[in-house]
Amino acid sequence: MNREQLVDLPAVVDVPTAAQVLGLSKTAAYELIRCGRWPTPVFRLGKLIRIPTAPLLTLLGIESGPGPEQQEKRALL
């Protein structure tokens, strides 16, 4: 995923998307979550597992707001 795709993610994502963001397999991501070693907060709603996007982006050193290109495009509109 490029920076623009990352900052366009919704506020929370499913485990396969979070795994893709971090360059992990889906299986590895679920295993890290299961054993409590996933590096960001995890929301569990029954069987549903969601990962907040902002901490993922912070982990990658990316601001969660739009980048300079996005801000320029919006300013022109």
C-alpha positions, -999 to 999 in steps of 0.1 A, spaced: 0 0 0 12 35 -7 9 65 16 -23 78 0 -40 44 3 -29 41 39 -43 75 50 -75 68 31 -83 37 52 -114 39 74 -111 45 111 -110 8 119 -100 -21 96 -103 -59 96 -74 -82 105 -65 -91 69 -63 -54 60 -42 -46 91 -19 -75 82 -15 -62 47 -6 -27 61 22 -43 82 33 -67 56 22 -98 75 2 -128 65 -34 -130 77 -25 -162 97 5 -145 114 -17 -115 123 -44 -136 139 -18 -156 158 -2 -123 172 -37 -111 183 -45 -145 198 -14 -145 220 -16 -108 229 15 -97 209 -3 -75 183 15 -41 184 -16 -19 184 -50 -19 202 -75 -45 192 -113 -41 193 -132 -74 200 -169 -74 194 -180 -110 200 -162 -129 172 -156 -97 152 -120 -83 155 -112 -47 143 -80 -28 144 -80 10 148 -62 26 118 -45 56 136 -22 34 158 -12 14 127 -2 45 109 16 58 140 35 25 142 46 31 106 55 67 112 27 81 91 4 109 101 -32 99 99 -43 132 83 -41 138 45 -6 143 31 6 175 14 -6 164 -20 -41 157 -7 -42 191 11 -32 209 -21 -59 191 -41 -85 200 -15 -74 236 -14 -79 239 -52 -115 226 -50 
